[in-house]
Amino acid sequence: MGGNAGESDILKSMITDTNPILLVITAIVSVLHSVFDMLAFKNDIAFFKKKKSMVGLSIRTMIVNTFFQVIIFLYLMDNDTSFMILMSNGMGLAIEVWKVLRACKFSYDGGAISWGENEETEREAETKEYVSHARERCGEGCGGEASKLCAMGHERRSLDRSSPHRL
């Protein structure tokens, strides 16, 4: 174990004072968690390696996820969390950074760092712009007709109330 005598005393007291079934269940859950974590990392890396373009993926979401991973990792480091948990979260953070670097292009120009989206995401943004313009046009047309129908309905009701002959 390589620790000092105080750590070994704590470990001995934990093993002797804790129910052995609870210790075994804790060990099994820890191993399974690590295995599933590594499988998730493997699938994440395989997905992004196989992906030729970033169409359909939100770069903003990837950057926000990376920011959250950094905050979580710093919080865990500040609270003296176990090495196994730190390694798992550090690996997740490294994968998130790799995904952002793969999705964005960064450049260093004369003391300033600039970044932009890759070509695929620029085309995606252009497509979204065209779709939003089409949606606005359709919305104006449909919305205008709907407001006319509502206005006609209000006029008709007001006329019905003012007429002396009601059915």
C-alpha positions in Angstrom: 0.0 0.0 0.0 3.0 2.3 0.5 1.2 4.6 2.9 2.0 5.6 6.5 1.0 3.7 9.6 -2.2 5.8 10.1 -3.6 4.9 6.7 -3.0 1.2 7.2 -4.7 1.4 10.6 -7.7 3.0 8.9 -7.8 0.3 6.3 -7.6 -2.5 8.9 -10.4 -0.9 11.0 -12.5 -0.5 7.8 -12.1 -4.2 6.9 -12.7 -5.5 10.4 -15.6 -3.2 11.4 -17.6 -3.4 8.1 -19.8 -6.2 7.1 -17.9 -8.4 4.6 -21.0 -8.7 2.3 -21.1 -4.9 2.1 -17.4 -4.8 1.2 -17.8 -7.4 -1.5 -20.9 -5.6 -3.0 -19.0 -2.3 -2.9 -16.0 -3.9 -4.7 -18.3 -5.5 -7.4 -20.1 -2.2 -8.0 -16.9 -0.3 -8.3 -15.5 -2.8 -10.8 -18.7 -2.8 -12.9 -18.8 1.0 -12.8 -15.2 1.1 -14.1 -16.0 -1.4 -16.9 -19.1 0.4 -18.0 -17.2 3.7 -17.9 -14.5 2.3 -20.2 -17.1 0.8 -22.6 -18.8 4.2 -22.8 -15.4 5.9 -23.5 -14.7 3.3 -26.2 -18.0 3.8 -27.9 -17.7 7.6 -27.7 -14.3 7.5 -29.3 -15.4 5.0 -32.0 -18.4 7.1 -32.9 -16.4 10.3 -33.3 -13.6 8.6 -35.2 -16.1 7.1 -37.6 -18.0 10.4 -38.1 -16.7 12.1 -41.3 -18.7 15.4 -40.7 -20.1 17.0 -37.7 -23.5 17.6 -39.3 -26.3 17.1 -36.8 -24.0 17.7 -33.8 -24.2 20.8 -31.7 -20.8 22.4 -31.1 -22.2 24.7 -28.5 -23.4 21.7 -26.5 -20.0 20.0 -26.8 -18.3 23.2 -25.5 -20.8 23.5 -22.6 -20.3 19.8 -21.8 -16.5 20.3 -21.8 -16.9 23.4 -19.5 -19.1 21.3 -17.1 -16.5 18.5 -17.1 -13.8 21.0 -16.2 -15.8 22.3 -13.3 -16.6 18.8 -12.0 -13.0 17.7 -12.3 -11.7 20.8 -10.4 -14.4 20.2 -7.7 -13.4 16.6 -7.3 -9.7 17.6 -7.1 -10.5 20.2 -4.5 -12.3 17.7 -2.3 -9.5 15.1 -2.3 -11.5 12.5 -4.1 -10.1 9.0 -4.7 -7.6 8.5 -7.5 -10.0 6.1 -9.3 -12.8 8.6 -9.6 -10.3 11.4 -10.6 -8.9 9.2 -13.4 -12.4 8.3 -14.7 -13.4 12.0 -14.8 -10.1 13.1 -16.2 -10.4 10.6 -19.0 -14.0 11.9 -19.7 -12.6 15.4 -19.7 -9.8 14.5 -22.2 -12.4 12.8 -24.5 -14.6 15.9 -24.4 -11.7 18.2 -25.2 -10.7 15.9 -28.1 -14.3 16.0 -29.4 -14.3 19.8 -29.4 -10.9 20.0 -31.1 -12.2 17.6 -33.7 -15.3 19.6 -34.3 -13.7 23.1 -34.3 -10.7 24.6 -36.0 -8.4 26.8 -33.9 -5.8 29.2 -35.1 -3.2 31.4 -33.6 -2.8 34.7 -35.4 -0.4 37.3 -34.0 -1.1 36.8 -30.3 -4.8 36.2 -30.6 -6.4 32.8 -30.6 -9.4 32.5 -32.9 -11.7 29.6 -33.5 -14.4 28.7 -35.9 -16.6 25.8 -36.9 -15.5 23.2 -39.4 -16.9 23.4 -42.9 -19.6 20.8 -42.3 -21.0 22.8 -39.4 -20.9 26.1 -41.5 -23.0 24.3 -44.1 -25.3 23.2 -41.4 -25.6 26.8 -40.2 -26.4 28.0 -43.7 -29.0 25.3 -44.1 -30.6 26.3 -40.8 -30.7 29.9 -41.9 -32.5 29.0 -45.1 -35.0 26.8 -43.2 -35.6 29.6 -40.7 -36.3 32.1 -43.5 -38.7 29.7 -45.1 -40.4 29.1 -41.7 -40.7 32.8 -41.1 -42.3 33.3 -44.6 -44.7 30.4 -43.9 -45.5 31.7 -40.5 -46.2 35.2 -41.7 -48.6 33.8 -44.3 -50.3 31.4 -42.0 -50.2 33.8 -39.1 -51.7 36.6 -41.2 -54.6 34.4 -42.3 -55.2 33.1 -38.8 -55.4 36.7 -37.4 -57.8 37.7 -40.2 -60.0 34.7 -39.3 -60.0 35.6 -35.6 -60.8 39.2 -36.4 -63.7 38.0 -38.6 -65.0 35.8 -35.8 -64.9 38.8 -33.3 -66.7 41.0 -35.8 -69.4 38.3 -36.3 -69.9 37.8 -32.6 -70.2 41.5 -31.9 -72.7 41.8 -34.7 -74.7 38.9 -33.4 -74.9 40.5 -29.9 -76.0 43.8 -31.2 -78.8 42.5 -33.4 -82.2 42.4 -31.8 -83.1 39.0 -33.4 -81.3 36.2 -31.7 -81.9 32.6 -32.4 
